């Protein structure tokens, strides 16, 4: 009896210990309840079920509201119930409401209803005022350049600048709702409230990507890759969304751009952009302010830009603003990531061709941040096959029959060895609310070795006793790359005046060494035959730019600035180490000033006029480049648009036709003699129809092109005597051209 009672006491104590957490959870008020959870790509209904079992919570929701939503969320230790639910639902478009005693009601967030609640809860205290603020990523703290801000229910809106700052005029009241949109991010409805500091608004946005710092959401809303701007021939690309595109395991920005109307590659294996009949060298490619002169990896199969290091891409297909100069076709303006200002973060990726990694972290109490990202290829079977296809060597074995000396029986030992890499680094520091200091660096390089050996006895295969052997070694080494750095100081002088000063250095280099050495041996003699050529191109660019934005009012914005560039270009092409085909050393300075005014009339008509004037030191002349555009909103959905402008290009990439080795190209400075200054005149007209779900954009373009240059020795005359020397500088050929066409973009924006 005693032992039975003893066992009963111990069993009761054990049950009390086992069920004590549940008893405490049941008795604990909801406001004081702490929860812990860890979900990895779990459907939201199962997450609710887990919380129900562990913490005796009751969830009420409409199944249609949560269907298809999956979350990855990790609580940092035990969190209060309200904090945990807010974290769990972050970015889902859902909200929660606690009901007594332990009931949680889940419903979809309704901006219109929330706006009505806010309007009834607060009485306006200010009317018709201006506000200044910053738009950031909610998870990383990255500023979001060129985000759009609109006063909900009106046509009053603006865009953030390159550093994510915005100024919005004539806000009707301090209870208005701001609608903020940015490509690749959920729309944010930001409610103003009386008492807010309207000079320091901070609007945080949640991205749609499938990997977030805290929450992953996979819902029915699709992530958009591109967005047509209200400007002329302008598109915005989301690096976050490029992972959704089909690719060879690499997110490639320039490949994505080739999907747009009016843009193509020279073939399916080229990442170069041929925009509206222009060539890749006619595109101005900027990365954090410095110019990138070559954008290829692996013969153009990939572009040289790592999507992990880029947060914004702006594309101007024509009719671009006066602040851009030096090119006659298009502009691709890339903004690099600043780095995570909230926490240390790393990432790692592996594809069929390359390995990539990045790291980012804040420093100095989140005033600064840095990011380092890199990629490097590795030799895989897939990489080898690509290399073979691009070098016109389609053999899959180390030894393959090749067309050699007479008879074609030579065997070649191919030694392909190639790799590419690129590295990005950026540091950003904000010492105060007005200044931003940043330093950006980029380095990308390709090294290609297509050397090979050939060794055979030609006649022994026929059973003859002749002894005739040869050994041939072919050297084919190619490397090219870019190096770019920039230092930028941004200053907000006031809510309406902003400046950017950028000092940059850019270097493009290309080198090819190709030659053959053949040793021929007979029974009684031997001799050696050698030939080859060497090509070297090096371009250095030193640039100082100052850009200013002055918003004189709600309907007027003035932009003006200066640019000074010094370029040093060397090109040498020799044959057999003795004959200089071309040996050029070009140096020149370019100074430019621009002024542009954007005027809005009656909230319907947007007029933009600008002038860029450039002094080119090589010719000692001034070149005027007037530009104008308009956008006329006929209804809230339909608009007409047009643009016109003159453009000049002083650094030119010349195609060198070579019937033996294929066409190659090199950079030089135009001199208006052998190589004229390239120029273009753009005419653009179009219309757009846009609803919340669909976009139809139609544009017609016409371009006059002058001063196009090519170099070839195909027509070199023969029969020169020993006293006559060829002047290979004579074989530059120039011409003009026209490009015209129609572009139609049909986009389903949601669903």
Secondary structure, DSSP 8 states (H G I E B T S, - for coil): -HHHHHHHHHHHHHHHHHHHHHHHHHHS-GGG-EE--EEEEEEHHHHHHHHHHHH--EEE--HHHHTT-EEEEE-SSSEEHHHHHHHHHTTTTEEEEEETTTEEEEEE--HHHHHHHHHHH-----EEEEEEEEEEETTT--B-TT-EEEETTSS-EEE--TTSEEEEEEEEETT-EEEEE-TTB--EEEE--TT--TTSEEEEE-B--S--SS-EEE-SS---SEEE-SSTTEEEE-GGGGGGS--SS---HHHHHTTSTTEE-SSTT----EETT--GGGEEEEETTEE-S--EEGGGTEES--GGGEEEEEEE-SS--TT--S-SSEEEEEEE----SSS-EEEEEE-SSEEEEEEEEEETTTTEEEEEEEEEE---HHHHHHHHHHTT----SSEEE---STTS--EEEE--EEEEEEEEEEEEE-SSSSEEEEEEEEEEEEEEE--EEEEEESSGGGT----EEEEEEEEEEEEEEEEEEEEEEEEE-SSSEEEEEEEEEEEEEEEEEEEEEEEEEESS-EEEEEEEEEEEEEEEEEEEEEEEEEEEETTEEEEEEEEEEEEEEEEEEEETTTEEEEEEEEEEEEEEEEEEEEEEETTTEEEEEEEEEEEETTTTEEEEEEEEEEEEESSSSEEEEEEEEEEEE-EEEEEEE-TTT--EEEEEE--SSSS--EEEEEEEEEEEEE-SSEEEEEEEEEEEEEEEEEEE-TT------TT----GGGGEEEEEEEEEEEEEEEEE---
